[in-house]
Amino acid sequence: MVGHGSHALSAELLREVLAGGTYESAAQGRGLSRTAVERRVKSLVLCLIREGAMTGLNESQALFVRKLREHRVRIEAALDGYTPVALAEGEVASPVLSDLDVQAAVRRVRLRTRSPERDTAMFLILLATGLRPLEVARLEIRDYLCADGEVRTYSQVREGVATNRSARPLFFTSSAAREAIDTYLEQRATAVGRDVTAPYRGLVASDALFLTEAQRPFHIQAVATASGTRCLCQEIHYAYRKIFRRIGCPGLTALSVRDTFMDRLSRRGADAGQIGELLGIRELRSIKRPKVRLEELVNELV
């Protein structure tokens, strides 16, 4: 949220929606679009969850008005005692990207980075799959390609890749993301004199899908914590921060790109269970039979 005035408006909109109002009715008389109201409401609820102001509601559920109203009492109680974290001067809240934002970001990545092929692919894979940076660092060639060089359109976030160590579906159905990854892999294979017609397009199946600018895997460190061992990859977070700076979109982070992925799925009709399944977020209640197949939801999402 940006400033206390902005928070007050967002809180007012959220309370109105919780009380039964629609995004359209909340927008009327305020000079706001339906989309602006929806994004303010979702952003505030996500802040409440991420900053520990409330429990019992997860991020995937927060996208659905029905779920918000089910938790109305808990949300309103959290709002009563909530003070938004103040942003530093010049800092802005993380955005949800529109199609025009994405197109502009891709153009800037290609023009402004030292590794345009890799950086474009790394940016688009976040948008197309909702993966976390650590999971991107763990991906291998075999997760993306079959031995014959064809893209594994319906793949899997393996247990060894997933941050929660629970396998989940992974779909490479975005032609924009596939084109970017293919271009990067071809450039990488050609640079070291590999035969791109060989199995896995001349690459090694177990090699990392993305490499650092020094052409080595991103370093993943296991750190002991009070709750157990936690894996960190500072290198890939640093790489993403550099990409986002060059894009020139204030407030853009890997987390806000993940929010964009969630927002787009929601607009396509995904339910909380489906979004949770794709993102590796455990649903608090049993998942009903999907009305729209997962592969249809993510097809050409970017």
Residue pairs with C-beta under 8 A, 6 or more apart in sequence:
1 7
1 10
1 43
1 44
1 47
1 84
1 87
1 93
2 87
2 92
2 93
3 87
4 84
7 44
7 84
9 30
9 40
10 40
10 41
10 43
10 44
11 44
11 79
13 26
13 37
13 40
13 41
14 40
14 41
14 44
14 45
14 68
14 75
14 79
15 76
15 79
16 25
16 26
17 23
17 26
17 37
17 41
17 65
17 68
18 68
18 69
18 72
18 75
18 76
19 72
20 69
23 34
23 35
23 37
23 38
23 41
24 34
26 32
26 37
26 41
27 33
27 34
27 36
27 37
30 37
32 40
39 96
39 263
41 68
42 62
42 63
42 263
43 93
43 96
45 57
45 62
45 68
45 75
46 59
46 62
46 259
47 53
47 84
47 85
48 54
48 75
48 78
48 79
48 82
49 57
49 58
49 59
49 62
50 59
51 82
51 85
53 78
53 81
53 82
54 71
54 74
54 75
54 77
54 78
56 71
56 74
56 284
57 67
57 68
57 71
57 74
57 75
58 276
58 281
58 282
58 283
58 284
59 262
59 279
59 281
60 262
60 272
60 273
60 275
60 276
60 279
60 281
60 283
61 67
61 272
61 276
61 283
61 284
62 68
63 262
63 263
63 266
63 272
63 275
64 266
64 271
64 272
67 272
68 75
87 93
91 251
92 250
92 251
93 251
94 251
94 252
94 253
94 255
94 256
94 259
95 101
95 249
95 250
95 251
95 252
95 256
96 256
96 259
96 260
96 263
97 105
97 127
97 249
97 252
97 256
97 257
97 260
101 249
102 127
102 302
104 249
105 123
105 247
105 249
105 252
106 120
106 123
106 124
106 176
108 246
108 247
108 248
109 116
109 119
109 120
109 123
109 243
109 246
109 247
110 116
110 120
112 246
112 247
113 119
113 242
113 243
113 246
114 213
115 213
117 180
117 183
117 184
117 187
117 188
118 184
118 188
118 210
118 211
118 213
119 239
119 243
119 246
120 180
120 183
120 184
121 177
121 180
121 181
121 183
121 184
121 210
122 136
122 210
122 239
122 240
122 243
123 243
123 247
123 257
124 174
124 176
124 177
124 180
124 181
124 302
125 131
125 136
125 177
125 180
125 181
126 133
126 136
126 240
126 254
126 257
126 258
126 261
127 174
127 177
127 257
127 260
127 261
127 301
127 302
128 172
128 173
128 174
128 176
128 177
128 261
128 298
128 301
128 302
129 170
129 171
129 172
129 177
129 261
129 278
129 298
130 258
130 261
130 262
130 278
130 279
131 139
131 157
131 170
132 163
132 254
132 258
133 233
133 236
133 237
133 240
133 254
134 163
134 220
134 231
134 232
134 233
134 236
135 157
135 161
135 162
135 163
136 209
136 210
136 236
137 208
137 210
137 217
137 218
137 220
137 233
137 235
137 236
138 160
138 161
138 208
138 220
139 161
139 208
139 209
139 210
140 205
140 206
140 207
140 208
140 209
141 185
141 200
141 203
141 204
141 205
141 206
141 207
141 208
141 209
142 200
142 205
142 206
143 152
143 155
143 156
143 158
143 161
143 170
143 209
144 151
144 152
144 155
144 172
144 181
144 209
145 151
145 152
145 185
145 200
145 201
145 203
145 205
146 152
147 199
147 200
147 205
148 199
149 196
149 197
149 199
149 200
149 201
151 172
151 178
151 182
152 172
153 171
153 172
153 173
153 295
154 169
154 170
154 171
154 295
155 169
155 170
155 171
155 172
156 167
156 168
156 169
156 170
157 167
157 168
157 169
157 170
157 280
158 167
159 165
159 166
159 167
162 168
162 280
163 231
163 280
164 280
164 282
166 280
168 277
168 278
168 280
169 277
169 278
169 294
171 294
171 295
171 298
171 299
172 178
172 181
173 295
173 298
173 299
173 300
173 301
174 298
174 299
174 300
174 301
174 302
175 300
176 300
176 302
177 302
181 209
184 210
185 201
185 203
186 196
186 201
188 203
188 211
188 215
189 195
189 196
189 201
189 202
189 203
190 196
194 201
194 202
194 203
195 202
196 202
199 205
207 217
208 217
208 218
210 218
210 236
211 217
211 218
212 218
212 235
212 239
213 239
218 233
218 235
218 236
218 239
219 233
219 234
219 235
220 231
220 232
220 233
221 231
221 232
221 233
221 234
222 229
222 230
222 231
223 229
223 230
223 231
223 232
224 230
237 254
240 253
240 254
244 252
244 253
258 279
261 279
261 301
262 275
262 279
264 301
265 274
265 275
265 278
265 297
265 298
265 301
266 275
268 292
268 297
268 301
269 291
269 292
269 297
270 278
270 292
270 297
271 288
271 290
271 291
272 283
273 283
273 287
273 288
273 290
274 287
274 290
274 292
274 294
274 297
275 281
276 282
276 283
276 287
277 283
277 287
277 294
278 294
278 297
278 298
